[in-house]
Amino acid sequence: MPRTFTITRLRDLRVGDVILSLDGRPYRKPRVVTTELGPIEPGSPVVGVRLENPNPSSEIEYVLYPSQVDGLQMEVQRG
């Protein structure tokens, strides 16, 4: 059974987690984590968390970076 909780650091997200809201603002279509915190490109010093694009026909890539969201409250569903 899925459980919902709040986190404030990207490093606490896991593949398959569903982000329901960010800093109290609910997503119309929740965001699903596809890769945990790590380099955006092999060997890159830039780290982030990749998300599934909520619009499958779009080629836009969704990435959250620690500098943008660490410290904000993310409501997450896991399991």
All heavy atoms as a GROMACS GRO file, in nm:
protein
  622
    1MET      N    1   0.083  -0.118   0.000
    1MET     CA    2   0.000   0.000   0.000
    1MET      C    3   0.089   0.125   0.000
    1MET      O    4   0.178   0.137   0.083
    1MET     CB    5  -0.090  -0.001   0.123
    1MET     CG    6  -0.172   0.120   0.140
    1MET     SD    7  -0.325   0.074   0.221
    1MET     CE    8  -0.415   0.219   0.197
    2PRO      N    9   0.066   0.217  -0.093
    2PRO     CA   10   0.149   0.338  -0.100
    2PRO      C   11   0.135   0.423   0.026
    2PRO      O   12   0.029   0.431   0.086
    2PRO     CB   13   0.095   0.414  -0.220
    2PRO     CG   14   0.012   0.318  -0.297
    2PRO     CD   15  -0.033   0.213  -0.200
    3ARG      N   16   0.245   0.484   0.064
    3ARG     CA   17   0.241   0.577   0.177
    3ARG      C   18   0.284   0.714   0.128
    3ARG      O   19   0.363   0.726   0.034
    3ARG     CB   20   0.326   0.530   0.292
    3ARG     CG   21   0.472   0.516   0.261
    3ARG     CD   22   0.548   0.455   0.379
    3ARG     NE   23   0.689   0.446   0.346
    3ARG     CZ   24   0.783   0.520   0.402
    3ARG    NH1   25   0.754   0.607   0.495
    3ARG    NH2   26   0.909   0.507   0.365
    4THR      N   27   0.231   0.817   0.190
    4THR     CA   28   0.261   0.955   0.151
    4THR      C   29   0.335   1.022   0.267
    4THR      O   30   0.298   1.007   0.382
    4THR     CB   31   0.130   1.031   0.120
    4THR    OG1   32   0.064   0.963   0.014
    4THR    CG2   33   0.160   1.173   0.076
    5PHE      N   34   0.440   1.095   0.232
    5PHE     CA   35   0.520   1.163   0.334
    5PHE      C   36   0.583   1.287   0.271
    5PHE      O   37   0.575   1.308   0.150
    5PHE     CB   38   0.625   1.070   0.394
    5PHE     CG   39   0.713   1.005   0.292
    5PHE    CD1   40   0.836   1.059   0.259
    5PHE    CD2   41   0.673   0.888   0.228
    5PHE    CE1   42   0.916   0.998   0.164
    5PHE    CE2   43   0.753   0.827   0.134
    5PHE     CZ   44   0.875   0.883   0.102
    6THR      N   45   0.647   1.368   0.354
    6THR     CA   46   0.710   1.491   0.308
    6THR      C   47   0.861   1.479   0.321
    6THR      O   48   0.911   1.432   0.424
    6THR     CB   49   0.660   1.611   0.390
    6THR    OG1   50   0.518   1.619   0.377
    6THR    CG2   51   0.722   1.741   0.342
    7ILE      N   52   0.932   1.522   0.216
    7ILE     CA   53   1.078   1.527   0.221
    7ILE      C   54   1.123   1.668   0.182
    7ILE      O   55   1.046   1.743   0.122
    7ILE     CB   56   1.144   1.421   0.130
    7ILE    CG1   57   1.112   1.446  -0.017
    7ILE    CG2   58   1.105   1.281   0.169
    7ILE    CD1   59   1.194   1.361  -0.110
    8THR      N   60   1.247   1.700   0.214
    8THR     CA   61   1.300   1.832   0.181
    8THR      C   62   1.434   1.826   0.109
    8THR      O   63   1.496   1.929   0.086
    8THR     CB   64   1.317   1.917   0.308
    8THR    OG1   65   1.404   1.849   0.399
    8THR    CG2   66   1.182   1.945   0.375
    9ARG      N   67   1.478   1.704   0.072
    9ARG     CA   68   1.606   1.688   0.002
    9ARG      C   69   1.590   1.591  -0.114
    9ARG      O   70   1.530   1.484  -0.098
    9ARG     CB   71   1.713   1.634   0.097
    9ARG     CG   72   1.742   1.726   0.214
    9ARG     CD   73   1.836   1.662   0.309
    9ARG     NE   74   1.777   1.534   0.352
    9ARG     CZ   75   1.824   1.461   0.450
    9ARG    NH1   76   1.932   1.497   0.514
    9ARG    NH2   77   1.765   1.349   0.485
   10LEU      N   78   1.646   1.627  -0.227
   10LEU     CA   79   1.636   1.539  -0.345
   10LEU      C   80   1.703   1.404  -0.321
   10LEU      O   81   1.658   1.304  -0.375
   10LEU     CB   82   1.700   1.606  -0.467
   10LEU     CG   83   1.621   1.715  -0.535
   10LEU    CD1   84   1.697   1.768  -0.656
   10LEU    CD2   85   1.485   1.666  -0.578
   11ARG      N   86   1.807   1.402  -0.241
   11ARG     CA   87   1.877   1.274  -0.219
   11ARG      C   88   1.789   1.169  -0.153
   11ARG      O   89   1.823   1.051  -0.152
   11ARG     CB   90   2.006   1.296  -0.140
   11ARG     CG   91   1.983   1.334   0.004
   11ARG     CD   92   2.115   1.350   0.073
   11ARG     NE   93   2.092   1.383   0.213
   11ARG     CZ   94   2.177   1.448   0.287
   11ARG    NH1   95   2.292   1.486   0.235
   11ARG    NH2   96   2.150   1.474   0.412
   12ASP      N   97   1.675   1.210  -0.098
   12ASP     CA   98   1.583   1.115  -0.034
   12ASP      C   99   1.483   1.054  -0.132
   12ASP      O  100   1.407   0.964  -0.094
   12ASP     CB  101   1.508   1.183   0.080
   12ASP     CG  102   1.601   1.224   0.193
   12ASP    OD1  103   1.706   1.159   0.210
   12ASP    OD2  104   1.570   1.322   0.263
   13LEU      N  105   1.481   1.102  -0.257
   13LEU     CA  106   1.390   1.044  -0.358
   13LEU      C  107   1.445   0.913  -0.411
   13LEU      O  108   1.567   0.896  -0.422
   13LEU     CB  109   1.371   1.142  -0.474
   13LEU     CG  110   1.287   1.266  -0.445
   13LEU    CD1  111   1.293   1.360  -0.565
   13LEU    CD2  112   1.143   1.228  -0.415
   14ARG      N  113   1.356   0.824  -0.449
   14ARG     CA  114   1.392   0.694  -0.507
   14ARG      C  115   1.319   0.676  -0.639
   14ARG      O  116   1.211   0.734  -0.660
   14ARG     CB  117   1.353   0.580  -0.412
   14ARG     CG  118   1.419   0.587  -0.275
   14ARG     CD  119   1.569   0.562  -0.286
   14ARG     NE  120   1.637   0.588  -0.160
   14ARG     CZ  121   1.718   0.691  -0.137
   14ARG    NH1  122   1.738   0.781  -0.229
   14ARG    NH2  123   1.778   0.705  -0.022
   15VAL      N  124   1.374   0.593  -0.726
   15VAL     CA  125   1.309   0.563  -0.854
   15VAL      C  126   1.169   0.511  -0.826
   15VAL      O  127   1.150   0.426  -0.738
   15VAL     CB  128   1.391   0.460  -0.935
   15VAL    CG1  129   1.314   0.413  -1.057
   15VAL    CG2  130   1.525   0.518  -0.975
   16GLY      N  131   1.071   0.564  -0.898
   16GLY     CA  132   0.932   0.522  -0.881
   16GLY      C  133   0.853   0.608  -0.785
   16GLY      O  134   0.730   0.600  -0.782
   17ASP      N  135   0.922   0.692  -0.705
   17ASP     CA  136   0.849   0.784  -0.618
   17ASP      C  137   0.763   0.877  -0.703
   17ASP      O  138   0.802   0.914  -0.815
   17ASP     CB  139   0.945   0.869  -0.534
   17ASP     CG  140   1.005   0.795  -0.417
   17ASP    OD1  141   0.964   0.680  -0.390
   17ASP    OD2  142   1.094   0.852  -0.351
   18VAL      N  143   0.650   0.916  -0.649
   18VAL     CA  144   0.560   1.008  -0.718
   18VAL      C  145   0.555   1.137  -0.637
   18VAL      O  146   0.516   1.136  -0.520
   18VAL     CB  147   0.418   0.948  -0.730
   18VAL    CG1  148   0.324   1.046  -0.799
   18VAL    CG2  149   0.423   0.815  -0.805
   19ILE      N  150   0.597   1.248  -0.700
   19ILE     CA  151   0.594   1.378  -0.633
   19ILE      C  152   0.456   1.437  -0.658
   19ILE      O  153   0.418   1.466  -0.772
   19ILE     CB  154   0.704   1.471  -0.685
   19ILE    CG1  155   0.841   1.405  -0.669
   19ILE    CG2  156   0.699   1.606  -0.610
   19ILE    CD1  157   0.954   1.482  -0.735
   20LEU      N  158   0.380   1.454  -0.550
   20LEU     CA  159   0.243   1.506  -0.560
   20LEU      C  160   0.238   1.658  -0.558
   20LEU      O  161   0.152   1.718  -0.622
   20LEU     CB  162   0.158   1.450  -0.446
   20LEU     CG  163   0.154   1.297  -0.436
   20LEU    CD1  164   0.080   1.255  -0.310
   20LEU    CD2  165   0.088   1.239  -0.560
   21SER      N  166   0.329   1.719  -0.480
   21SER     CA  167   0.331   1.865  -0.473
   21SER      C  168   0.470   1.913  -0.437
   21SER      O  169   0.551   1.839  -0.380
   21SER     CB  170   0.230   1.916  -0.370
   21SER     OG  171   0.270   1.881  -0.240
   22LEU      N  172   0.498   2.038  -0.472
   22LEU     CA  173   0.625   2.101  -0.440
   22LEU      C  174   0.596   2.232  -0.369
   22LEU      O  175   0.529   2.319  -0.424
   22LEU     CB  176   0.707   2.125  -0.567
   22LEU     CG  177   0.841   2.194  -0.550
   22LEU    CD1  178   0.934   2.112  -0.461
   22LEU    CD2  179   0.905   2.219  -0.685
   23ASP      N  180   0.644   2.243  -0.246
   23ASP     CA  181   0.627   2.363  -0.164
   23ASP      C  182   0.481   2.405  -0.152
   23ASP      O  183   0.446   2.522  -0.165
   23ASP     CB  184   0.713   2.477  -0.219
   23ASP     CG  185   0.758   2.573  -0.110
   23ASP    OD1  186   0.766   2.530   0.007
   23ASP    OD2  187   0.785   2.690  -0.142
   24GLY      N  188   0.394   2.305  -0.132
   24GLY     CA  189   0.252   2.331  -0.112
   24GLY      C  190   0.171   2.347  -0.239
   24GLY      O  191   0.049   2.363  -0.234
   25ARG      N  192   0.236   2.342  -0.354
   25ARG     CA  193   0.165   2.355  -0.482
   25ARG      C  194   0.150   2.217  -0.546
   25ARG      O  195   0.248   2.157  -0.590
   25ARG     CB  196   0.241   2.447  -0.576
   25ARG     CG  197   0.250   2.587  -0.524
   25ARG     CD  198   0.321   2.677  -0.625
   25ARG     NE  199   0.335   2.808  -0.567
   25ARG     CZ  200   0.450   2.872  -0.556
   25ARG    NH1  201   0.560   2.816  -0.601
   25ARG    NH2  202   0.455   2.991  -0.501
   26PRO      N  203   0.028   2.167  -0.552
   26PRO     CA  204   0.009   2.034  -0.611
   26PRO      C  205   0.032   2.036  -0.762
   26PRO      O  206   0.001   2.134  -0.830
   26PRO     CB  207  -0.137   2.000  -0.579
   26PRO     CG  208  -0.202   2.126  -0.539
   26PRO     CD  209  -0.096   2.224  -0.501
   27TYR      N  210   0.092   1.929  -0.810
   27TYR     CA  211   0.106   1.911  -0.955
   27TYR      C  212  -0.027   1.862  -1.010
   27TYR      O  213  -0.090   1.774  -0.951
   27TYR     CB  214   0.214   1.808  -0.987
   27TYR     CG  215   0.355   1.856  -0.968
   27TYR    CD1  216   0.439   1.796  -0.876
   27TYR    CD2  217   0.405   1.961  -1.044
   27TYR    CE1  218   0.570   1.839  -0.860
   27TYR    CE2  219   0.536   2.004  -1.029
   27TYR     CZ  220   0.618   1.943  -0.937
   27TYR     OH  221   0.746   1.984  -0.922
   28ARG      N  222  -0.069   1.915  -1.123
   28ARG     CA  223  -0.192   1.866  -1.188
   28ARG      C  224  -0.172   1.720  -1.225
   28ARG      O  225  -0.258   1.636  -1.203
   28ARG     CB  226  -0.223   1.948  -1.312
   28ARG     CG  227  -0.351   1.898  -1.380
   28ARG     CD  228  -0.378   1.964  -1.512
   28ARG     NE  229  -0.409   2.106  -1.494
   28ARG     CZ  230  -0.391   2.196  -1.589
   28ARG    NH1  231  -0.341   2.162  -1.705
   28ARG    NH2  232  -0.422   2.322  -1.567
   29LYS      N  233  -0.056   1.690  -1.284
   29LYS     CA  234  -0.017   1.552  -1.312
   29LYS      C  235   0.107   1.526  -1.226
   29LYS      O  236   0.211   1.586  -1.249
   29LYS     CB  237   0.018   1.534  -1.459
   29LYS     CG  238  -0.101   1.545  -1.551
   29LYS     CD  239  -0.059   1.519  -1.694
   29LYS     CE  240  -0.178   1.528  -1.787
   29LYS     NZ  241  -0.141   1.502  -1.926
   30PRO      N  242   0.096   1.439  -1.127
   30PRO     CA  243   0.212   1.411  -1.040
   30PRO      C  244   0.334   1.371  -1.122
   30PRO      O  245   0.322   1.316  -1.233
   30PRO     CB  246   0.163   1.296  -0.953
   30PRO     CG  247   0.015   1.311  -0.951
   30PRO     CD  248  -0.021   1.362  -1.087
   31ARG      N  249   0.451   1.399  -1.068
   31ARG     CA  250   0.578   1.371  -1.136
   31ARG      C  251   0.638   1.242  -1.080
   31ARG      O  252   0.650   1.226  -0.960
   31ARG     CB  253   0.677   1.485  -1.115
   31ARG     CG  254   0.625   1.623  -1.154
   31ARG     CD  255   0.598   1.630  -1.303
   31ARG     NE  256   0.580   1.768  -1.344
   31ARG     CZ  257   0.465   1.818  -1.387
   31ARG    NH1  258   0.358   1.742  -1.393
   31ARG    NH2  259   0.457   1.943  -1.425
   32VAL      N  260   0.679   1.153  -1.170
   32VAL     CA  261   0.737   1.024  -1.131
   32VAL      C  262   0.888   1.031  -1.148
   32VAL      O  263   0.939   1.072  -1.253
   32VAL     CB  264   0.678   0.910  -1.217
   32VAL    CG1  265   0.741   0.777  -1.180
   32VAL    CG2  266   0.527   0.904  -1.202
   33VAL      N  267   0.962   0.989  -1.046
   33VAL     CA  268   1.107   0.989  -1.048
   33VAL      C  269   1.156   0.872  -1.134
   33VAL      O  270   1.118   0.757  -1.110
   33VAL     CB  271   1.164   0.978  -0.905
   33VAL    CG1  272   1.316   0.968  -0.907
   33VAL    CG2  273   1.118   1.096  -0.821
   34THR      N  274   1.241   0.902  -1.235
   34THR     CA  275   1.296   0.796  -1.320
   34THR      C  276   1.441   0.764  -1.286
   34THR      O  277   1.487   0.653  -1.312
   34THR     CB  278   1.286   0.832  -1.470
   34THR    OG1  279   1.357   0.954  -1.494
   34THR    CG2  280   1.140   0.847  -1.512
   35THR      N  281   1.515   0.862  -1.232
   35THR     CA  282   1.652   0.835  -1.184
   35THR      C  283   1.675   0.912  -1.055
   35THR      O  284   1.630   1.026  -1.041
   35THR     CB  285   1.761   0.875  -1.286
   35THR    OG1  286   1.754   1.014  -1.311
   35THR    CG2  287   1.748   0.798  -1.416
   36GLU      N  288   1.743   0.849  -0.963
   36GLU     CA  289   1.776   0.913  -0.835
   36GLU      C  290   1.884   1.018  -0.856
   36GLU      O  291   1.940   1.030  -0.965
   36GLU     CB  292   1.822   0.806  -0.736
   36GLU     CG  293   1.714   0.705  -0.704
   36GLU     CD  294   1.759   0.596  -0.609
   36GLU    OE1  295   1.870   0.608  -0.550
   36GLU    OE2  296   1.684   0.499  -0.593
   37LEU      N  297   1.914   1.092  -0.751
   37LEU     CA  298   2.013   1.199  -0.758
   37LEU      C  299   2.146   1.144  -0.807
   37LEU      O  300   2.198   1.046  -0.754
   37LEU     CB  301   2.031   1.262  -0.619
   37LEU     CG  302   2.120   1.384  -0.613
   37LEU    CD1  303   2.061   1.498  -0.695
   37LEU    CD2  304   2.138   1.428  -0.469
   38GLY      N  305   2.198   1.205  -0.911
   38GLY     CA  306   2.324   1.164  -0.968
   38GLY      C  307   2.363   1.256  -1.081
   38GLY      O  308   2.289   1.351  -1.113
   39PRO      N  309   2.478   1.232  -1.145
   39PRO     CA  310   2.522   1.316  -1.257
   39PRO      C  311   2.418   1.316  -1.370
   39PRO      O  312   2.362   1.212  -1.403
   39PRO     CB  313   2.652   1.250  -1.303
   39PRO     CG  314   2.698   1.170  -1.186
   39PRO     CD  315   2.574   1.126  -1.115
   40ILE      N  316   2.395   1.433  -1.427
   40ILE     CA  317   2.299   1.445  -1.537
   40ILE      C  318   2.353   1.377  -1.663
   40ILE      O  319   2.279   1.316  -1.738
   40ILE     CB  320   2.268   1.595  -1.564
   40ILE    CG1  321   2.198   1.654  -1.442
   40ILE    CG2  322   2.182   1.613  -1.687
   40ILE    CD1  323   2.072   1.583  -1.400
   41GLU      N  324   2.481   1.388  -1.686
   41GLU     CA  325   2.549   1.321  -1.797
   41GLU      C  326   2.668   1.245  -1.738
   41GLU      O  327   2.724   1.288  -1.637
   41GLU     CB  328   2.599   1.422  -1.899
   41GLU     CG  329   2.491   1.506  -1.965
   41GLU     CD  330   2.401   1.425  -2.058
   41GLU    OE1  331   2.448   1.324  -2.113
   41GLU    OE2  332   2.285   1.463  -2.074
   42PRO      N  333   2.708   1.135  -1.798
   42PRO     CA  334   2.824   1.062  -1.747
   42PRO      C  335   2.945   1.154  -1.733
   42PRO      O  336   2.979   1.227  -1.826
   42PRO     CB  337   2.848   0.954  -1.851
   42PRO     CG  338   2.714   0.933  -1.915
   42PRO     CD  339   2.649   1.069  -1.915
   43GLY      N  340   3.005   1.155  -1.616
   43GLY     CA  341   3.124   1.237  -1.591
   43GLY      C  342   3.096   1.383  -1.559
   43GLY      O  343   3.187   1.458  -1.529
   44SER      N  344   2.971   1.424  -1.566
   44SER     CA  345   2.936   1.564  -1.540
   44SER      C  346   2.935   1.594  -1.390
   44SER      O  347   2.890   1.512  -1.311
   44SER     CB  348   2.797   1.594  -1.598
   44SER     OG  349   2.753   1.722  -1.557
   45PRO      N  350   2.980   1.713  -1.352
   45PRO     CA  351   2.972   1.752  -1.211
   45PRO      C  352   2.830   1.798  -1.172
   45PRO      O  353   2.801   1.816  -1.054
   45PRO     CB  354   3.071   1.868  -1.200
   45PRO     CG  355   3.070   1.928  -1.336
   45PRO     CD  356   3.048   1.814  -1.432
   46VAL      N  357   2.744   1.817  -1.269
   46VAL     CA  358   2.607   1.863  -1.243
   46VAL      C  359   2.521   1.742  -1.204
   46VAL      O  360   2.515   1.644  -1.276
   46VAL     CB  361   2.547   1.933  -1.367
   46VAL    CG1  362   2.404   1.977  -1.340
   46VAL    CG2  363   2.633   2.050  -1.409
   47VAL      N  364   2.455   1.752  -1.087
   47VAL     CA  365   2.370   1.642  -1.041
   47VAL      C  366   2.224   1.687  -1.035
   47VAL      O  367   2.195   1.804  -1.015
   47VAL     CB  368   2.415   1.587  -0.904
   47VAL    CG1  369   2.553   1.526  -0.911
   47VAL    CG2  370   2.408   1.693  -0.797
   48GLY      N  371   2.136   1.591  -1.053
   48GLY     CA  372   1.993   1.620  -1.048
   48GLY      C  373   1.914   1.491  -1.043
   48GLY      O  374   1.969   1.381  -1.045
   49VAL      N  375   1.782   1.506  -1.037
   49VAL     CA  376   1.689   1.394  -1.037
   49VAL      C  377   1.603   1.406  -1.162
   49VAL      O  378   1.541   1.510  -1.185
   49VAL     CB  379   1.599   1.398  -0.911
   49VAL    CG1  380   1.486   1.296  -0.920
   49VAL    CG2  381   1.682   1.374  -0.786
   50ARG      N  382   1.602   1.303  -1.244
   50ARG     CA  383   1.520   1.305  -1.366
   50ARG      C  384   1.379   1.258  -1.334
   50ARG      O  385   1.359   1.167  -1.254
   50ARG     CB  386   1.581   1.216  -1.473
   50ARG     CG  387   1.709   1.269  -1.530
   50ARG     CD  388   1.756   1.181  -1.645
   50ARG     NE  389   1.889   1.218  -1.687
   50ARG     CZ  390   1.919   1.317  -1.770
   50ARG    NH1  391   1.822   1.389  -1.820
   50ARG    NH2  392   2.043   1.344  -1.802
   51LEU      N  393   1.282   1.323  -1.402
   51LEU     CA  394   1.142   1.291  -1.384
   51LEU      C  395   1.081   1.250  -1.517
   51LEU      O  396   1.124   1.294  -1.623
   51LEU     CB  397   1.066   1.413  -1.330
   51LEU     CG  398   1.121   1.478  -1.204
   51LEU    CD1  399   1.042   1.604  -1.172
   51LEU    CD2  400   1.116   1.381  -1.088
   52GLU      N  401   0.979   1.166  -1.508
   52GLU     CA  402   0.903   1.127  -1.626
   52GLU      C  403   0.827   1.250  -1.676
   52GLU      O  404   0.766   1.322  -1.598
   52GLU     CB  405   0.806   1.016  -1.585
   52GLU     CG  406   0.726   0.957  -1.696
   52GLU     CD  407   0.639   0.845  -1.641
   52GLU    OE1  408   0.694   0.738  -1.610
   52GLU    OE2  409   0.517   0.868  -1.626
   53ASN      N  410   0.830   1.272  -1.806
   53ASN     CA  411   0.756   1.384  -1.863
   53ASN      C  412   0.607   1.353  -1.854
   53ASN      O  413   0.563   1.248  -1.901
   53ASN     CB  414   0.797   1.407  -2.009
   53ASN     CG  415   0.739   1.532  -2.067
   53ASN    OD1  416   0.625   1.569  -2.038
   53ASN    ND2  417   0.815   1.597  -2.152
   54PRO      N  418   0.527   1.442  -1.795
   54PRO     CA  419   0.383   1.415  -1.782
   54PRO      C  420   0.308   1.420  -1.915
   54PRO      O  421   0.196   1.376  -1.924
   54PRO     CB  422   0.335   1.525  -1.686
   54PRO     CG  423   0.434   1.633  -1.701
   54PRO     CD  424   0.564   1.567  -1.733
   55ASN      N  425   0.376   1.473  -2.018
   55ASN     CA  426   0.317   1.480  -2.152
   55ASN      C  427   0.401   1.392  -2.245
   55ASN      O  428   0.502   1.437  -2.298
   55ASN     CB  429   0.314   1.624  -2.201
   55ASN     CG  430   0.253   1.637  -2.338
   55ASN    OD1  431   0.214   1.539  -2.400
   55ASN    ND2  432   0.246   1.759  -2.387
   56PRO      N  433   0.362   1.267  -2.266
   56PRO     CA  434   0.443   1.173  -2.343
   56PRO      C  435   0.477   1.218  -2.486
   56PRO      O  436   0.576   1.174  -2.543
   56PRO     CB  437   0.359   1.045  -2.348
   56PRO     CG  438   0.256   1.061  -2.244
   56PRO     CD  439   0.238   1.208  -2.220
   57SER      N  440   0.400   1.307  -2.544
   57SER     CA  441   0.428   1.351  -2.681
   57SER      C  442   0.532   1.463  -2.686
   57SER      O  443   0.577   1.501  -2.792
   57SER     CB  444   0.299   1.397  -2.750
   57SER     OG  445   0.246   1.509  -2.684
   58SER      N  446   0.573   1.514  -2.570
   58SER     CA  447   0.671   1.622  -2.563
   58SER      C  448   0.811   1.566  -2.546
   58SER      O  449   0.831   1.464  -2.479
   58SER     CB  450   0.637   1.714  -2.446
   58SER     OG  451   0.740   1.808  -2.427
   59GLU      N  452   0.909   1.634  -2.602
   59GLU     CA  453   1.048   1.592  -2.588
   59GLU      C  454   1.120   1.666  -2.476
   59GLU      O  455   1.239   1.648  -2.456
   59GLU     CB  456   1.122   1.612  -2.719
   59GLU     CG  457   1.071   1.522  -2.830
   59GLU     CD  458   1.148   1.540  -2.959
   59GLU    OE1  459   1.259   1.596  -2.957
   59GLU    OE2  460   1.095   1.497  -3.063
   60ILE      N  461   1.048   1.748  -2.401
   60ILE     CA  462   1.108   1.823  -2.292
   60ILE      C  463   1.152   1.728  -2.182
   60ILE      O  464   1.080   1.634  -2.146
   60ILE     CB  465   1.009   1.927  -2.235
   60ILE    CG1  466   0.980   2.033  -2.340
   60ILE    CG2  467   1.064   1.991  -2.108
   60ILE    CD1  468   0.875   2.134  -2.299
   61GLU      N  469   1.271   1.752  -2.129
   61GLU     CA  470   1.323   1.668  -2.021
   61GLU      C  471   1.301   1.740  -1.888
   61GLU      O  472   1.330   1.859  -1.876
   61GLU     CB  473   1.472   1.644  -2.044
   61GLU     CG  474   1.530   1.543  -1.953
   61GLU     CD  475   1.670   1.505  -1.996
   61GLU    OE1  476   1.748   1.594  -2.035
   61GLU    OE2  477   1.700   1.386  -1.989
   62TYR      N  478   1.248   1.670  -1.789
   62TYR     CA  479   1.222   1.726  -1.658
   62TYR      C  480   1.330   1.682  -1.562
   62TYR      O  481   1.350   1.562  -1.541
   62TYR     CB  482   1.086   1.681  -1.605
   62TYR     CG  483   0.970   1.753  -1.668
   62TYR    CD1  484   0.934   1.730  -1.800
   62TYR    CD2  485   0.897   1.847  -1.597
   62TYR    CE1  486   0.828   1.797  -1.859
   62TYR    CE2  487   0.790   1.914  -1.655
   62TYR     CZ  488   0.758   1.889  -1.786
   62TYR     OH  489   0.653   1.956  -1.843
   63VAL      N  490   1.401   1.780  -1.503
   63VAL     CA  491   1.508   1.752  -1.408
   63VAL      C  492   1.494   1.849  -1.291
   63VAL      O  493   1.470   1.967  -1.311
   63VAL     CB  494   1.648   1.770  -1.472
   63VAL    CG1  495   1.758   1.742  -1.371
   63VAL    CG2  496   1.664   1.680  -1.594
   64LEU      N  497   1.507   1.797  -1.169
   64LEU     CA  498   1.512   1.882  -1.051
   64LEU      C  499   1.656   1.884  -1.001
   64LEU      O  500   1.724   1.781  -0.999
   64LEU     CB  501   1.422   1.826  -0.940
   64LEU     CG  502   1.272   1.825  -0.967
   64LEU    CD1  503   1.199   1.761  -0.849
   64LEU    CD2  504   1.220   1.966  -0.991
   65TYR      N  505   1.702   2.003  -0.962
   65TYR     CA  506   1.838   2.021  -0.913
   65TYR      C  507   1.834   2.057  -0.764
   65TYR      O  508   1.745   2.131  -0.721
   65TYR     CB  509   1.909   2.132  -0.991
   65TYR     CG  510   1.918   2.102  -1.138
   65TYR    CD1  511   1.827   2.157  -1.226
   65TYR    CD2  512   2.016   2.017  -1.187
   65TYR    CE1  513   1.835   2.130  -1.362
   65TYR    CE2  514   2.024   1.988  -1.323
   65TYR     CZ  515   1.933   2.045  -1.409
   65TYR     OH  516   1.940   2.017  -1.543
   66PRO      N  517   1.932   2.007  -0.686
   66PRO     CA  518   1.932   2.036  -0.543
   66PRO      C  519   1.925   2.186  -0.512
   66PRO      O  520   1.854   2.227  -0.421
   66PRO     CB  521   2.064   1.975  -0.494
   66PRO     CG  522   2.091   1.865  -0.590
   66PRO     CD  523   2.041   1.917  -0.723
   67SER      N  524   1.996   2.267  -0.588
   67SER     CA  525   1.998   2.411  -0.559
   67SER      C  526   1.860   2.475  -0.578
   67SER      O  527   1.832   2.580  -0.520
   67SER     CB  528   2.100   2.483  -0.648
   67SER     OG  529   2.065   2.468  -0.785
   68GLN      N  530   1.774   2.412  -0.657
   68GLN     CA  531   1.640   2.465  -0.681
   68GLN      C  532   1.540   2.424  -0.575
   68GLN      O  533   1.451   2.501  -0.541
   68GLN     CB  534   1.585   2.416  -0.816
   68GLN     CG  535   1.655   2.468  -0.937
   68GLN     CD  536   1.599   2.405  -1.062
   68GLN    OE1  537   1.578   2.283  -1.067
   68GLN    NE2  538   1.574   2.486  -1.163
   69VAL      N  539   1.548   2.300  -0.526
   69VAL     CA  540   1.439   2.248  -0.443
   69VAL      C  541   1.478   2.198  -0.304
   69VAL      O  542   1.390   2.180  -0.221
   69VAL     CB  543   1.360   2.136  -0.516
   69VAL    CG1  544   1.296   2.190  -0.642
   69VAL    CG2  545   1.448   2.019  -0.548
   70ASP      N  546   1.607   2.177  -0.276
   70ASP     CA  547   1.642   2.134  -0.141
   70ASP      C  548   1.598   2.242  -0.043
   70ASP      O  549   1.622   2.361  -0.064
   70ASP     CB  550   1.792   2.108  -0.128
   70ASP     CG  551   1.832   1.969  -0.174
   70ASP    OD1  552   1.743   1.894  -0.219
   70ASP    OD2  553   1.951   1.935  -0.164
   71GLY      N  554   1.531   2.202   0.061
   71GLY     CA  555   1.476   2.292   0.160
   71GLY      C  556   1.328   2.319   0.141
   71GLY      O  557   1.260   2.362   0.233
   72LEU      N  558   1.276   2.293   0.020
   72LEU     CA  559   1.132   2.305  -0.005
   72LEU      C  560   1.065   2.173   0.032
   72LEU      O  561   1.128   2.068   0.027
   72LEU     CB  562   1.104   2.338  -0.152
   72LEU     CG  563   1.167   2.465  -0.207
   72LEU    CD1  564   1.132   2.481  -0.355
   72LEU    CD2  565   1.123   2.586  -0.128
   73GLN      N  566   0.939   2.179   0.066
   73GLN     CA  567   0.866   2.057   0.102
   73GLN      C  568   0.809   1.990  -0.023
   73GLN      O  569   0.740   2.053  -0.101
   73GLN     CB  570   0.755   2.088   0.200
   73GLN     CG  571   0.807   2.132   0.333
   73GLN     CD  572   0.697   2.147   0.436
   73GLN    OE1  573   0.579   2.138   0.406
   73GLN    NE2  574   0.736   2.168   0.560
   74MET      N  575   0.843   1.861  -0.038
   74MET     CA  576   0.789   1.781  -0.148
   74MET      C  577   0.701   1.672  -0.087
   74MET      O  578   0.748   1.594  -0.004
   74MET     CB  579   0.902   1.717  -0.228
   74MET     CG  580   0.981   1.813  -0.311
   74MET     SD  581   1.120   1.734  -0.392
   74MET     CE  582   1.244   1.752  -0.262
   75GLU      N  583   0.575   1.670  -0.126
   75GLU     CA  584   0.486   1.563  -0.082
   75GLU      C  585   0.505   1.447  -0.180
   75GLU      O  586   0.487   1.462  -0.300
   75GLU     CB  587   0.341   1.608  -0.083
   75GLU     CG  588   0.246   1.504  -0.029
   75GLU     CD  589   0.100   1.548  -0.034
   75GLU    OE1  590   0.070   1.653  -0.093
   75GLU    OE2  591   0.019   1.475   0.022
   76VAL      N  592   0.546   1.332  -0.126
   76VAL     CA  593   0.586   1.218  -0.208
   76VAL      C  594   0.504   1.095  -0.170
   76VAL      O  595   0.475   1.072  -0.053
   76VAL     CB  596   0.737   1.188  -0.186
   76VAL    CG1  597   0.779   1.063  -0.260
   76VAL    CG2  598   0.820   1.307  -0.229
   77GLN      N  599   0.471   1.018  -0.273
   77GLN     CA  600   0.403   0.890  -0.251
   77GLN      C  601   0.500   0.780  -0.293
   77GLN      O  602   0.556   0.787  -0.403
   77GLN     CB  603   0.274   0.884  -0.332
   77GLN     CG  604   0.187   0.766  -0.299
   77GLN     CD  605   0.055   0.777  -0.373
   77GLN    OE1  606   0.052   0.776  -0.496
   77GLN    NE2  607  -0.054   0.788  -0.299
   78ARG      N  608   0.515   0.680  -0.208
   78ARG     CA  609   0.609   0.570  -0.237
   78ARG      C  610   0.541   0.437  -0.207
   78ARG      O  611   0.470   0.423  -0.111
   78ARG     CB  612   0.732   0.584  -0.149
   78ARG     CG  613   0.837   0.475  -0.171
   78ARG     CD  614   0.958   0.499  -0.086
   78ARG     NE  615   1.033   0.615  -0.131
   78ARG     CZ  616   1.126   0.676  -0.060
   78ARG    NH1  617   1.156   0.634   0.062
   78ARG    NH2  618   1.190   0.781  -0.108
   79GLY      N  619   0.573   0.341  -0.294
   79GLY     CA  620   0.527   0.206  -0.264
   79GLY      C  621   0.413   0.166  -0.343
   79GLY      O  622   0.339   0.080  -0.339
   0.00000   0.00000   0.00000
